[in-house]
Amino acid sequence: MIRWLLLVAGLIGSVAVPVTAAATTTADEEGARRVFELRDDRIHESSGLVDLGAVMATVNDSGDSSRVFVLDPESGETVGVTDFDTEVADVEALAPAGPREVFVGDIGDNDREREDVTVHRVEVGPQQLDVEPASFRLAYPDGPHDAESLFADRAGRLHLITKSFGGGTVYRAPKRLQPSRVNVLEPVGRVSGYVTDAALLRGGRHVVVRSLQQAKVYTFPDLTLVGSFALPRQRQGEGISVGPDGRIRISTEGAGTPVHEVALPDAVARTMRNPQAPTASASPAAVDPPGDAGVEDDGEGDQDTTWLAWLTAGVLAAVALGLVVATRRKSG
């Protein structure tokens, strides 16, 4: 019993830090808007999102075939599909690879058992395409990890972020990926939150990292936290993209779900311009209509881990009560 008590207490400790890390301010009510809905029935688990300006691209979560959906950036209508001829295990992310190409991240590993993961460089466009991608195997230097986040720096160098309740490690790929051998990743820093996607911001000096209901902005490449802000309520927030004009868009799993456009709150933008300013945190208004699933973030910390902390606290209290009752019965 005491062993379980200590285990649960340790779990609370692991999630409590990101919840209470930063103070908050109130953001502009116009900080987020619904742009379109993913009406294509084939897009039922949007897990990655890339904005290439003329088009956007998304992929389904694990279980789908090897394909990328190409969307009109204003209406969300599917204007093309690329089928890439290769087997995939767990596609989770996208990153831009050029004006007509994306990196498809087959990087999911819930059971942490894959010796290496794969990224595919895939051509996309407003048409039906069947292509053979360039594929690259990546391996972590310290064993398997689960990951859902993939982004590329201005030089096109790929970065992955692992996913766990205790935060994620940012791993950098080699400058030149070799298709003929496994490319070993290099750890370069840490970020907080249960990370589900990331994208480089315009200018290349900051990266926005999303979790289920919150986004955080870090300097790049040194990964110093600049600020954080709540995201609109979503069923299971997965994708984030940054377009050539700087627009930030987010997607979620589920058929017919909306894609939102999110503006950086003024407090975060000011801190980005002035690195000496205190870390900023803000909460743009949630714009989902009543009835949409999701948990509303009141701006006080990372709500992605708040629910787990409260649940764990309840379990801890129940275990403690059981221990007290058992002790009294034994002494009686």
Buried (B, 14 or more C-beta within 10 A) or exposed (E): EEEEBEEBBEBBEBBBBBBEBBEBBEBEEEBBBEBBEBEBEEBBBBBBBBBBEBBBBBBBBBEBEBBBBBBBBEEBEBBBBBBBEBEBEBBBBBBBBEEBBBBBBBBBBEEEEBEBBBBBBBBBBBEEBEBEBBBBBBBBEEEBBBBBBBBBBEEBBBBBBBBBBBBBBBBBBBEEBEEEEBBEBEEEBBBBBBBBBBBBBEEEBBBBBBBBBBBBBBBBBEBEBBBBBBBBBBBBBBBBBBBEEEBBBBBBBBBEBBBBBBBBBBBBBBBBEEEEEEBBBBBBBBBBEEEBEBBBBEBBBBBBBBBBBEEBBEBBEEBBEEBEEEEEEEEE
